[in-house]
Amino acid sequence: MTTEIHRDAWGIPHLRAPGTRALAHAHGLVTARDRAWQLEVERHRLEGTSAAFLGPDALPWDRFARRARLADTARRCWTALRENDPQTADWVRAYVDGVNDALPHTDAPEFTAAGLAPGRWEPWTPLGVWLSTHILFAGFPAKLWREEGVRHLGPEAVGLFAADGPGTSGSNGWLLAGDRTTTGQPIIAGDPHRYIEDPGVYQQIRLACDEFDVVGLAVPGVPGLAHFGHAGSVAWAITNAMADYQDLYHERLRRTGAGVEALGPDGRWHRAARHTEIIQVAGEAPVEVEVIETDRGPVVSGGPEGLDDGTPLALSLRIPPRVTADLGFGALLPLLRARTVADVDRALDQWAEPVNVVQAADTDGGLLHRVAGKVPVRARANRVHPVPAWEPGHEWTGWHEMPRAGLTDGLAVMANQRGPAAPLGVEFAPPHRADRIRALLGERRVWSADDMAAVHTDTHLASCAPLLDHLATLDGLGPQSARIRERLLAWDRRMDADSADAALYAAVRSAVVRRLAAHPAFAPLTTPPAHPEVFQPWLALTPRIGFALEHLLKAEELYGIDRRAEIRAAVEEVAAAAPPGPWGDTHRLAPWRALAGHPADRAASAGDPAYEPPALSGDHDCVLCTSAVPGVTDRAARGPAARYVWDLADRADSRWIVPFGAAGDPRSPHHHDQLPLWLAGELAPVVTDWDLLTKETDVKETDV
């Protein structure tokens, strides 16, 4: 039997092969054909070489990737995988062979625009792509913000500013048991919230061979279906657990000739690994970066001389895969082979990172709601802020047992709120999305797969309550301000794109955020410490206030700030301006493109409906989570990177959608053909009948 590549009406690849290795080869092959530019961008990002063709804007990331030793960690993990799990290693290598077979023959227009030729993937490259994609998932730079807050405002700042802030990623996910569905079989549904990238961060695909037949969402550049899959008899999905599993250490470093030493918790100076690397930068001179690694981990900020502003500080980063040489890839093949919830459960015992809450169900009535991943056992201070490397008591002493949870009234809901992973984290998302999903699903007993879209697209904004409560207490307002007050108090609290009241609320909210950020009480936080630019989204005062506004307005006291006076002034500011139009006038999609702003990129995108940013409904704390940054911009760079509904009664009744399309090439009809459905909250059918697909090509076994 030869390997077959089929396509459905959306250009989604369906692969059928005689065995797992041939299938992995075809997966790499078709991914390179569909996403060549994206694959090469990701490879260069993990290697810290993207500035060589993207220019100086990419230099901060390249510097971080080099200093954090992402590629070296991926190589370590590959070596361990090859030694401990040769079958999975061979499967990963087959995927890479497929990528390398196809890449030289691709001609994505971005390569010409950037002056880049496709390169060659190493067997460890998929591991590096996974690590690079998720290194900031746990949001370890938030520890720097907490440290600054406590230093300037006191320990209560940790709780006041706690929120699902910029740079983190979340998801909605819910599991309905069979007694809550029209078919008597479970339904799993949800949507991962990530930065919206073009091409998208998820690849819809079907992987079928003599051992399994699974549809799901892959990460381009990585074989298998780690996060979302439906194998017919069992299905699984994840949300971000918001666990804390990465530590920052303050380091005392000193130079000794050509070397560097770090002070350890034993009171002695220990030799640190040190070397220099050169980063090529398009249009500019090369940049030298010093790479230092202590016994804790790579130094990602500062060095023996401190920070650029003279602060005597260096920070090392400790992450599980650097310690264990394990990225959890041993779970990928067992997941594909799973037939029951018990199989999924066993596979996820091998999971590493990111730490996820998993929901799974099978056709025999099995249900699973658990946390999966590796979280080190260490002092609580490690989880809250950077800790001194030279003091004992901050070592890792083992690994937490992963918590489990059940269903309540046939329902499990996770939306990054405090749930089963609560003992493992510090900051979680506010409960609004989870509470709203549970309330919606509680409106009636029985649901179908087709009903799930109404939950995905709900725009009710519960987090607006504290601001509206303060607004209700204001009196003596001028005529225009009084009209704003009355409109907002009568508003249905839905962030719909066509709602002028939603836009009015957003305008008042942003004005309040800006006024609070400008208040003298927060002046010490207006200038963040000179940490690398990659960390700055976590250290910018205005976004932090915007995402924590609910907490700040509900606190009994806020550093002497007269919040009613600030809200009054904000309303008067909005009243004096031209009235806003509908929310969708300013709340628009702002996807990340590697070549954003490049003239050739604009030419490649000519005529593309997504080139003019589309209007969006939703907001950060809505179930339809399209995240603007209050006080900074109404544009949304984060949102549902996919939506899915897994129906266990019949996989053909499942649904899915991504923001753009299956193809990364802007010349393809499938580049952005799913965008209209995604914007409308609709889902495309999951096709499972091979007779309804179009056969594209065969890949002979001898080619594998």
Steps between C-alpha positions, in 0.01 A plus 500: 500500500624846416444807714212713372443871544138609471334840546154610602315806371701726733835366382552318832738205452383146575790257499474122470811283530595136566682579827598765748835581343356546152223710650745723688697548178183603317406732787834680472474505120153652485577748777802625309291534185222687681703702753855528364552863599350446844719196562815688412404800713452266796828318435693826489324626814601195703857530372513874565575582136185683390655849504721388212202535266234685703731779611563675832141469622566127546825553689349506854347156449818360343703626792259337745497171306880487507533596865220259606675224301183384325676313221745336739213386724322354198817310406529365855139385495551336162803308625303374799200411282719303263653307790184442705227476235653404164159431345379855561837637393476312170146632452617859557789445261257379233301823540819702456590294192163595352563867572843483341367316195247775430661825615750541213214483249281767662473855368300697756520868397627603844830324430560733206384804697737421786790381285494166676546150364344201679754326721536153642333362811685293757336207682476715814337797323138399583595486867648846470189633327288366786729654763525834323123519451429436869798645688296806607174308552537495877573872501811487717575873434194576715728421795699810410183709512402357837846576632474860383148535642599367840815714508312822429146436628524222756405131508129565432593598144536132410128441549379836372672462164429129459324437171531311174742757364688566176726229368311214655275269309173343605208300371139411553412133527194308610401136520138384500434144613266281295198570722528869404492448121237414240690188390586353839871528419738769635589825329828687549522857375708812543747741348868560575586868548838596366659778305333493162764434239475493123551217404320356798662324795283190450482268201180303441599151388402135491756229567398145411698177477460134589521587873277807533285760325500836677385850405622798693704816528877473457766760567677556165850364534409236758370150419184364656202662669612596847219732606179420314404171338206273420578134432140385456464308825680759712565875480708744702560872539696732728499840665796680653520397866666831596748301707835646595788273403782737402721682750710816486806532722691813589863416435817647642757467222863599475757483225816297545724561204312363199248318717203577722414369846167494684445498875314187606278421797798330667677837526760402241571638153440249220620517143221589257497384139573791268545562131414767243285476190452730203152601382477616141262794447369594156606852412712546811828384649508160672435494873701302752310338787657350809339171603542409869353204688519447875405192699143635501471559128579742217537869584224680307537853638804697608840350563810553712469876440126508575227654284543770239379765746773411749282286726729230646277217392509179301216252463520132413206295376432145617252298293409130522628385156840655568515298820343171381585502126135411442241698303227238534524375141468146632128571543435584135483152342305347792247782463448417133463133587251566781164325481368581848525766768730265691737502202499880488559513874802269479644692205475829688693359793798563270401862427745779590409848383310718474304385803139449390159410632382210286143397428434170325208266436440169327203312357499253792410775744853578616562859607824673595571839660861531615813713499794376293859614504805548719493750787800505735467484877672803653446791737189708440716812461641350179153513347436863594817689412869451417693345787866534601714225356752537782249419774410139585138386492417582138610172341266266313435192713267290285185519290141564597244228450257627239153583641178346373140617508158364414186632335220686674153419374649343188711806419864608530606852405850643486586851389831560680324578827600354834411134463686173540832674431450762774769349729751528214470866404487861617303698244189365333242650270198663663212253530272687260547286191466176693197626694332621182557170316360308795200734520429470128523121509277499806214669315384163377581139563574360156729638230608403149826558317334767286403692813859560605560796268265710712727442799818570304371840392344635820599863558372571853764695699463434872825677590343838420300489825743685734538793261124522444440476875729798556333683214159452661613693808602813308275802526516861390620406152467732204231425240727303264665308782162423652379358168808276484430385853139414423588325174759280666281414796229388254749315274452123460872448575563325170813586302341461157679646200192702400440638850567871553444453873777238510731750330393767749581270791839417347575871457420575865696194614807603303479855636483364855799274435707785360412726792592236755826429318584871513423531873799592720433192714622282214784729388774259620366239256492721191864429415556124495842356579732449207422137438507371140236632263337156477389541864362853465133402433490368857661815642296776334280678756202596285423146372545358847246746636269430206492126562480537879243782495228289658719421802619859530145637499370240749780541756396664826778756462738576213810681622301813583359539148150653480359257247161672474676824409709324235192331353314832498789662314512210255128532423540874447796431269289265288205741507719777359612286207308397191263214585647162402344290229436127538752292694612330179619833357805484725496141629664332205717198440875569506673172407876458524683452172872445487528748212243749628564843351734373230400647159530160333279351770233762428524419132468128572189574704332722241134413465507293819186563711703475821743772388243759608452397863149359553271618780467272802248435773612395846757618751765365737263358762222390263464136400569644155842604622640751253752686711551871462737679739290757691668837511735411216303371200164354403673278242501130589821303455373203703189294455371155403780342298252220418156381606399137519208276594582131545185285481558149636175371351621548144830659411346624175274724707803675649588855403808721487630831368823704496531878451643488150539176307691181438756652263777740595561616143308825430445384141299197609118510501524337845720772648213690666186315394400411857519860621138591421374201699738574787381859515135391494555241773420214264681168474599282207406130500762238576499271195571134570371324185795443267262495204418867568863603473711587198813293459798725443795264464667176603829478684668172420640298788834490324505880531474462877 
